[in-house]
Amino acid sequence: MAFDVVRIPVWNDNYAWLLCGADGTAALVDSPEAGPIQAELQRRGLRLTHILNTHHHPDHVGSNLDLAAAWPGLEIWGGRYDSERGRIPGQTRALADGERVSWGGVAALVREIPGHTLGHIAYFFDNACAFVGDTLFFGGCGRLFEGTPEQMDRALNDVIAALPGETLLYCAHEYTAANLRFARSVDPDNAALQSAAVDVARRREAGQATVPSRLADELEVNPFLRCHLPALQRAAGVAPDAPRHAVFGALRSMKDGFSG
């Protein structure tokens, strides 16, 4: 059995992802708000069995306890770092880097990808679906609230970028338009980026979502996955022989202050 993935928009720019099994069960990747999730489950006639949390921020775990009360026996998974610190409400299983799990008949590899937070994990399913939380967004990446540039650079460029190019990356926010405005400011001669920006503008004007994205496309347009290239080194203002994480760190600092 495989599963379908349904996007649930929440608040202004959050997404929850509902994995819909053929047997009438469902799993949820992160739990920002119970109401829209419960409505989607009811509309589809599904029974929620699992929440797969990526990290502890409230817009990712905020409705864990409400959903656990509504669905007795609900499994709530998250990373071991957050489990050890009690940061994920209702957590029932602590997952370690490299652990194999499965849902809906599809196996997944759990990877620890600290940077945005120290306990952030991702779920890489064998059907080329990767749920990356707030680590990577279409054309961008998450802020460094707890981790270091070196940790986030590794998460992006050694872990996520090593996936097959056809992998679909399911992130948790609709930040694409703003991300691509920054990307164009540091990578202005990138034709693929220019084309992507036009397409994203068209889709947003039509009220359409821009995620998930495809890893092969991210590698062409996302400046945080292109830190090894001379053009991005120059834009970051670092020496040509600087380590890749120094380029990443400089670009992330520039993005933090970007208002374009």
Secondary structure as UniProt FT lines:
FT   STRAND          3..10
FT   TURN            11..13
FT   STRAND          14..21
FT   TURN            22..23
FT   STRAND          25..29
FT   HELIX           34..44
FT   STRAND          47..52
FT   HELIX           58..61
FT   TURN            62..63
FT   HELIX           64..70
FT   TURN            72..73
FT   STRAND          75..79
FT   HELIX           80..84
FT   TURN            85..86
FT   TURN            89..90
FT   STRAND          93..95
FT   TURN            97..98
FT   STRAND          100..103
FT   TURN            104..105
FT   STRAND          106..112
FT   TURN            118..119
FT   STRAND          121..125
FT   TURN            126..128
FT   STRAND          129..133
FT   STRAND          136..137
FT   TURN            138..139
FT   STRAND          140..141
FT   HELIX           149..154
FT   HELIX           155..159
FT   HELIX           160..162
FT   TURN            165..166
FT   STRAND          168..171
FT   HELIX           176..186
FT   TURN            188..189
FT   HELIX           191..205
FT   TURN            206..207
FT   STRAND          213..214
FT   HELIX           215..221
FT   HELIX           223..225
FT   TURN            227..228
FT   HELIX           230..236
FT   TURN            240..241
FT   HELIX           244..256
//
